[in-house]
Amino acid sequence: MGADLLLVVFAVFFVTLALGIPISISIGIAALSASFLVPMLPASPEFIFRNMVIVIDSTPFLAIPLFIFSGNIMASGGISKKLFDLFAYFFGDKTGGMPIAVIVTTFFYSAFTGSAPATVAAMGAMAIPLLVSYGYDKNFVVAMVTVAGSLGIILPPSVPLVVYGITAGASIGDLFVAGIIPGVLVGLILMVYVFLYFKIRGGEDREKLMENFNNLREKGLLQLFRDSIFALLAPVIILGGIFGGIVTPTEAANISVVYALLISVFLYKTLKITDIPAIMKKSASTTALIFVIISTASVFARVLTLMQAPQQISATLMGMFQSEVAIILVILVVLIIFGLFMEPLSAVLIFTPIFLPIVTAIGINPIHFGAIMILNLSLGFVTPPVGMSLFVASSISGVPVLKIAKHTTPFLILLVIVLLLVTFIPAISLALL
C-alpha cells in the first residue's frame, strides 16, 4: 500500500477528531475510510463490524470491568480516607506533609482501580477540599492530585498495561512487575518536588496542620493501622497472587471484587447491600466506554496492519535515522504528540503493532517497551485538549481545565525526565523480573 493512502487515512482520523466527533467514532470512520479508498483491501465494513465484536471476546479483557468495579466499591466505601489518615500520621508534621500523604495515598489507591480518571475522581473528591481547608493553594492541589492520579496507572493493576499485554502478546503479570519501580520513581519525584515547593515558597497554615496532626497522634498509630489494615492488604493479596503465579490477572480481578465487597460491606460497614446496584451501573457505564474504544481502536490497528503501516513506518524511520537512540526519541515524541489528541487506550492499541516490531529489532525488550509506552501515554491524561483527568478534576474542583493544565506544567517537566530515565535505563523496569 502507498504511503499517501496511509496519510489520507490518518488525515481522516484527525479531521473527524478536530470536528469534535467522539474518539471511538473518529477511529471507526478512519477504519471505514480505508475500505473505500482501497477497494481491494480485505477490510470491508462487514469485516470491521464483525471484528469489533470478536476483539473484545477475550478472557483477559474481563479483568478490566472487574478492576473498575472493585475500585468503585473501594471509592464508595471511603477507603481512601482511611489510607490517608494512616499516611498523614507519618508525614503530617513535615514540610508539604499533607500533600505528600495525598500522593502516597493516591498511588496506593491506584492499585485498587487501575484507571486514571477513576483514581482522580475518588482521590480528588476527598483530598482537594481537605487540603484547601488546611490553607493550601487550590490550583496547586488540583494539579497535584490530577497528575498523581493519572501517573499512578503505571502501577499494577493498570488497565492500559492489561491492554498492551493483550495487544503485544506479552505476559500481563510481567508487565505488572515492570511497572512497580517506574511507578515508585514517579511517586518519589512528585514528593520531592512538593517538599521543595513548600520549603521554598511556604504557603502552609502550620497551626491548622499541627492541630490535625495532633488529632491523628491522639488516635494513635495502632488505631489508625487497625482502621486501614484491610485496605492495605488488598493490593498485597491481589498482586501477590499474580506475582506468585497463583492466579491469573483475570482471576485476581475477581478476587479484588469479592475482597472489596467483604471489607466495605461487612468489615468497615461503609457500604450497604442496597448501594451495590448503583455502583454496578456506574462501573458498567465506564466499562462500556472503554470497550467501545478498545473495539474500534483494535480494528483500526488491524486495518493499518493490512495496509502494511508497520512496515512502511519502520522502513521510514530506519532510513531516516541510523542511530538507535534517535529512533527511540522519535518514537517517544510521536507517542507524546498523539497522546495529546488520543485517549491512551486507543493509542496503545493503534501504535503497539506499529512500534513493537521496530523497538524489538533494535533490542528493546517488549516488557520494557510496555512500561515506556504506558508511562509516556499517561502524560496524555493531564494534557489538553483530550486529557480525561483534567476534565474529571475540573468537574470536581470547579477550576477551569486550562488553569489546571498550566499548573501541571512543572510536574510534567519532571515526568518527562523520569520517562527518559525509564527509557534508557532498562533495569528500572526489568530489575524485578
FENVEN-V993197 format. One record per run of one state. SS is the DSSP state (H for helix, E for strand, L for the rest). FROM is the first residue (numbers start at 1). TO is the last residue. If there is no record, write none. Layout:
BEGIN
ss->SS from->FROM to->TO
ss->SS from->FROM to->TO
END
This chain:
BEGIN
ss->L from->1 to->2
ss->H from->3 to->18
ss->L from->19 to->22
ss->H from->23 to->37
ss->L from->38 to->44
ss->H from->45 to->54
ss->L from->55 to->58
ss->H from->59 to->76
ss->L from->77 to->78
ss->H from->79 to->91
ss->L from->92 to->96
ss->H from->97 to->113
ss->L from->114 to->115
ss->H from->116 to->133
ss->L from->134 to->137
ss->H from->138 to->154
ss->L from->155 to->158
ss->H from->159 to->168
ss->L from->169 to->171
ss->H from->172 to->201
ss->L from->202 to->205
ss->H from->206 to->219
ss->L from->220 to->220
ss->H from->221 to->243
ss->L from->244 to->248
ss->H from->249 to->267
ss->L from->268 to->272
ss->H from->273 to->306
ss->L from->307 to->308
ss->H from->309 to->320
ss->L from->321 to->323
ss->H from->324 to->341
ss->L from->342 to->343
ss->H from->344 to->361
ss->L from->362 to->365
ss->H from->366 to->382
ss->L from->383 to->387
ss->H from->388 to->397
ss->L from->398 to->400
ss->H from->401 to->424
ss->L from->425 to->426
ss->H from->427 to->430
ss->L from->431 to->433
END
